[in-house]
Amino acid sequence: MKLKPILVAMLVSYLPIQANVFISDSYAVSADKKESEEVEKGPNKGRMLRDGNFAIELAIFETGVPPEFHIYATQDGKTISANDIKVNVQLTRLGNVIDDINFTSEGDFACGDMVIYEPHSFVVTLTATYKGQQHRWSYDNFEGRVQVNNDVANEMGVSIERVGPKMLQNIVEVYGVLKPAPHAVRNISARFAGEVQKLNVTLGDRVKKGQKLMTIISNDSLQPYALYSPISGVVTLQETSTGAQTSNVPLLTITDTSKLIAEVNVFPKNQAFVKPGQEITLTTVQSGLQYKATINSSLYQLTPEQAKVFRVEVDNKNGQFNAGQFISARIITDSYQVPLAVKKTALQRFRDFTVVYTKVGSEYEVRMLELGRESTPWVEVLGGIKAGSEYVVDNSYLIKADIDKSAASHDH
């Protein structure tokens, strides 16, 4: 269903945002709190969690290392040795994926045992045990996430696909022209000088092999003789008429149009990748007719523009193509299977990342991707999303706009 731009704009403006958050540094505060309320920050720029006189600062550290949690504990404002405290953090991500993080002592702080991978969007549950007493905190830390009713998403034209393996191809795009095949053109000349007594065909006529073309009266013997077509084809040139004297030039030209040759020009940067035997798709420039074949051969001599000419046989028994037509062509130089790929139309920008928006139920969230090779319409995914994950393909910019509207931020 295609929507008018004004309708799309109205839908975006009134999307039910059920997961809006306001981020203070790397942690979130629920939208039902006052906007003026700020998360307390500690001396290490982490979030302060307090329970009476006992306090924990939970900070993400990523200077020179992948992001990891550091814990700083105090009692009555005095530093507690990391050896004297036991801490566990659970991060509940979208789809109920739980990261269970334990900590080891590094002196005055404790270091988490796993990387805090992007997005930093989760429910944080921290449990700390000190001198036999347990302290527990839980809070939302969402970013790049929004909830959109499925009916609204359908009205927006949001389409979903699953991440999975794909066959990708390296493509070289070139241009060329259709030409008659070798030995497809025959020039018809008089064996003996004379006068054309009768012309049986005219320009554009289709003839069969052995068909009589004309009768000529010889100037020397005054006897008639006939000329016959050596091939089946079309009369593509007529240089005579009834009553005309023959000369040393061709009187007719017969062209076999059942087979044409496509000659495509491959310039130096791609010549090492193109060779006979590769699959090629030809498309006529004006009419858009397509023809799939394989490259048959190449010419030894380069063109004045330093292009190498590759030749493709084109079956034209139905007469849909014509010599002289300009063509574009896509040559498949390599095919390879990749474990994961997404459609390029799904890609958006989020902060400094290239992302797609994964869907779980009625919630959408960014997935920061590491991308590999491209092959329209696909791009290889090296990391950032799991196989089988659903992601937004069409109109992903509408989900992006909804998330941007939430005014969420990410700051360590």
N, C-alpha and C positions, 0 to 999 in steps of 0.2 A: 504494500500500500504506500503510495507516494503522497506526502503531505505538502501543502503550500508552505513557503518559508514562514509566513506570519503565524500559521498554526503551530509549526514546530517551535517557534520562539515562545508562544504562549504556553505550550506544554512544558518547555524547559523552565519557564518562570514559576510554574506551579507544581513542580515535581515534589512529591512527599519525601522530604529528607529526614529520615528517621534515625540517622546515625551521625548527625552533624556533631563535630567536636571543635573546640578551640584549643589549639596546641600552645603550650608555653614551653619553649625549648623543645626537648624531645619527649615531652609527656603531655597527655591530654586531660582536659577537664570536661565533664559532661555538659551538654548544651543547656540543661535545666539549671545550672549554677549561674550566678551573676557573672556577666562578662568582666566585671571589674576584679573578680576574685582571681588571684594569681597563685600559681604553684610556688611553694617556698623552695628557694635554691640554696644549695650548700656551697661551701668554699671550693669544691671541685666541680661546680656547675651541674651537679646532679640533683635529683629530686629528694627533698627531705621528707622522711616518714617518721612520725613521732608517736610514742606511746608512753605518756607520763614523762619521766626523766630519761627514758631510753630513746635513742634516735638512730636511724639508719639513713645514710646518704647513698642512693643508688644512681650511679653515673655510667654513661656509655663512654668508653675510652677507645679512640681510633687513631691516635697519632702514631703513624708508622706501622700499625698493625690492623688487621680486620677488626670491625667493631666488637667489643666485648664489655661485659659488665664488670665494674669495680664497686666494692662495698666498703664503706667507711662507717664504723660504729662508734657511738659515744654513750657514756652514762654520766649524767649530771655535767655534761659539757666536756668530760675528759675522754680521751681516746681509749678505746678498748682494743687490745691486741686481737688480730684476726685469728690467732690460735685459740682464743677463749670463747669464740662464738661460732655457732653452726648456722649456716644460711642456705636456703633453697629458694629459687625463683622458678615459677612456672609461667610461661607465656602461652596463652590460649589464642591461637590465630583463627582466621576465618576458615570455616569448615571443621572446627573443633580439633585442629592440629595443635598438639601441645609440645612445646620445647621445655624439657626439664633440665634445669641448670643448677649444678652444684659448684661450690667454691673452695679454693685452696688458699692458704695463707701466703701473703707476700709481705709480711711484716705488719705495717700499720693498716693495710687494706687486704681484702680478699678478692681474688680474681675468678671470674666465671670460667667454666670449662667448655664453652661452645661459642661459636660466632653468632652475633645477633644480626642475622641476614635481613636484607630489605624485603618488603617494606617493614618499617618499625611500627607495625599496626597490630595490636594485640591487647588482651586483658592481662594485666600484670598481677600475679599473686606471689607475695614475698612472705616467707616464714623464717623467723630468726629465733634461735634458742640461746639464752644467755643465763648462766647460773641457775639452770633448771626451769626457767620461766620462758614460755613461748609467746612471741609477738607475731601478729599476722596483719597484713594489709592487702587490699585488693582495689584496683582502679583500672579504668579504661585508658588506653593510649592508642587512639586510632588516628590514622592518616590515610589519605587516598582511598577512602571507603565511603560508600553511600548506599542507601537502600531505596530501591525504586520498585513500585508496584508492577507486577508482571503485565497487567493489562495496559498500564501506561507505557511500559517499555515496548510492547507490541505496537501500540499506536504511534510511537516514535519511529518505528521501522528498525528497531535494534535487532540484529540477527546474531545468532550464537553458533559457533562451531567448536569442535574439540581439537586440542593439540595432539598431534600424532606424527607418525612417519610419513614422508612424502618422497616421491621421485622427482628430483630437480634436474634441470638441464642448463648447460651453458649454451647461449644463443649468440650468433653473430648475425647482425642485420646488414643487408647489402641491397644494391639496386642493379637493374640490368634491362635487357630488351629481348623480345622474342624474334627469332630469325628462322628462315626456311632451313630444313635439314639438308646436309650435304647430299648431292645428287638428286635433290628434289625439284630442281629447276632445269627444264629442257627448252632450248631455243630451237624453233622450227624454221629452217631455211629451205629455199628452192634448190633442187639438185641441178637443174638446168634453167638458165634464164628464160623467161617467158612472161605470159600474161595470165593473171588470175581469172580463170573462166567462171569458177563458182566458189564462194566461201561458205562453208557449212556451219561455222561457229563464229561467235563474236565475243567481245571482251566480257568476262564474268561468267561465261558458260562453264558448266562442269562437264568434263569429258571422261571417257573410259579408254583404257589402253587398247589400241587397234582401231579406234574410231576415226572415220575419214574426216579430215579437217578442211581440205580444199582440193580443187582440181585446177591444174595449170596447163596451158598450151605452150609447148616448147617453141621458142623462136627459131630453132634450127630445123627440127623435124616436123614442126607444125602438128605434132601428135600430143594428145592429152596424157597427163600422168597425175596420180593422186599422192597427197601427203597424208600420213596417218600419225595419230598420237602415239608416241613411244611409252607413255605412262598414263595412269589415271590422275586426274587433277583438275585444276581450274585454269581457264585462260586468263592470265594476269597481265599480258601485254599484247596489243594488236597494232601492227604497223602496216597493214595492207587492207585492201578492199576489192570487191569484184571489179575487174577491168583494169586493175593497176598492174604495172610492170614490176616484176621481181627485181631485187638487187642483191648485193652481197650482205645486207643486214638481215637480222632475224625478222621473219614475217609475223610470227606468233611466239609467245612464251607460255609454256604449260608448267604449272607449279603443283606439286603434290603437297597438299595442305594437311594430310592425315597425320603427319608428324612434324613438330617444330622443335627448335633448339633454343633453350633459354641460356643466354650468356650473361653471367653476373660478374661484377667487378669487386674483387676483394683487395683492399688496400693493405700496405705493408704491416701495420700493427696487428692484423688478424690473419695474415697469410700462413703463419706457422701452425694455426689451429684448424685450418680448413683443408680437406683432402677428399679425393673421390671416394664414394661409398657412403658418405654421411647423408643423413636425412635432411631434406630441404622442403620448405613450403613456399610456393610462389603465389603472389597475389597481384592481379592486374591493378594498376594505379587508379584508373578511373572507375571501372566497373566493380572492382572488389572480388572478382572470381578467384578462387583458390585451387591450387593443384599441388598434391604431395608426391614427392618422388625422391630419388637419390642422385647425388652428383655422379656423372658418368666419367668426366675427364676434365683436363685443364689444358690451356694453351701454353706453349713454351715461352713465347715472347710477351713481355709486359706491354701495357698500353703506354702512351706518352705521359699519362698521369701516374705511372708506376703501379698500376693495378694489375693483379693477376686475374685472368679470365677463366672461370670455371663454367663447364657446360652441362646442361641437363636436358635429357630427352623428354619431350612433352607429347603425350598421345592426344591427338586432336581430331580423331575420327568423327566426333560429333560437331566439329567446326566452331566450338565456342571461343577459341582463341584466334588471334590474327597476327601474322608477321608484322613487326614494327611496333607492337604494343610495349609500353614501358611497364616494368614490373618491380615490385619490392620482394625481398626474399628473407626468410629466417632459416639459418643453417644451425642444426643441432650438432655442436662440436663435442659434447660430452654429456652423459647421463649418469646420475649417481643417487643412491638412496641415502637419506638422512633420517636419524631417529626422531627428530622433532622439527616441526616447521609451523609457522603461522602465516596468514595472509598479510601482505604489506599494507593493505587498506586498514588493517586493525591497529597499526602502530600510531602512537601519540607520544607527546613529550610531557614528562612530569618531572619538575625540577631539572636536574641535569641528566636524566635518564630517558632512554627509549623504552616505552612500556606498552603493554596491552592491559585490558581490564578483564579480570577473571570474574566469573559469575558463580555464586553459591547460593542456591535458593533465590531470594529476591535481593541479595546484596552483591555489590560490585566493588572490586578492590584492585589497585594497581599491582602489576607484576613487572619488576625491573628486569629487562632481558639482556642477555649477552648474545649478540647476533653473529652469524657466520656468513656463508655464501648466499647470494641472492639469485633467484630465477623466477621472473614474473610469472604468476602473481605471488610467489612464495618467497620466504626468507628463512634460512636455517636458524634454529634456536640452539645455542650452546649451553644455556643455563638461565635460571630465573623462574621457570614454570615447569610443572610436572606433566608427564604424559597423561592424556585423558582429561586434563582440565578444560572446562568450558571457558571460552573467551569471546568478547564482543568483536564482531567483524564489521558489519555495516553500521554506520552512524555512531561509531565509537566516540566521535567528537562531542556528542550530546551527553554521554556519561562523563566525559572530561569536564564539560561545562558545568555539570551538576556538582561534581567534586570541587571544582575551582570556586563555585559559588558558596561552598561551605566555609570558606575562609580558613581552612586548616593550614597549618604550617609545620615545618620540620626543622628543628634547630637543636644542635647539641650544645 
